[in-house]
Amino acid sequence: MLMRTAWVLPGGSTFGAIQAGLVTSLFESGVEPDMVVGTSVGSLNAAWLAGDPTPGGAVRLRELWLSMRRSDVFGIQPSRVLAGKLGLTNHLISNHGLARWLHQTLPFRRLEDARIPLTVTATDVDTGEAVYFDRGPALPPLVASCSIPGMFPPINVDGRWLVDGGPAAFMPISRAVEQGAERVYVLPCGGTEPFQYNPRRRGIGAIATWPPPKIPPRSISGVNGAALGAAMVAAARLDLQLNATRCELYVLPAPSVIGLSPYSFEHASALIDAAWEIGKRWFPTARPVPEGPVDIGGRPLGEKATEPA
């Protein structure tokens, strides 16, 4: 009897390009999703896939990532940025660009019209609760799921003010299991695999390393962001530990993104190709997440992650 399979796609800003490569490697390995659950940029990838959950859909997803430009999502307006820094508004960037891009590229208008079950995750900014959407208009929850706190404005959906799903459910494995998933593949937007990036225009190379250098953030927003990131990782590790006993759970390896900008699409092609290759190498010897304490990659604590040579 076939196990019901879910793909869980966490957030990661422009590093969501990695998921396009991992998706391709899973299809090539014969793994297809029966449902998809996403958070933040993972919700966008999940939505595009739910509209066409086939190898052809994976090709389209790669094409979408290669066509993205910063102005499509992160349209900078100096007056808005200044107002945000002066405390006159609660965000720095309008979400109109993201909403417009989604309206142009999404193959359905209501979540229940997707070809496989799709769940979009957001965070209630008042209660801190995870809010899950699997029915109704697609655009509002998707925009809310990607509304990075402080950068984009909160979105009012059904009377609740919502922001990025990451703070409440960065890696929503439990939701997939609650919806009947017996096998879960987590497709992260960054990992520990060595990754070398050679920007075409600059003619110089950059290596994303693991572990990250021991340098503290240099700004207040940097410290706040790092603290929020650490909290999300800690919660995700607990979710991995909990669900390793409830389903057959896998976390795909992914290229390291340390040192790369999460607001640039310049490295999308290289990240897609690297993740695609990493996923293909991993699958033949893939092991489920074991019971007990694990790190964010699903490895038992104490087991060394891959490091660059």
Disulfide bonds with the S-S distance in Angstrom:
none
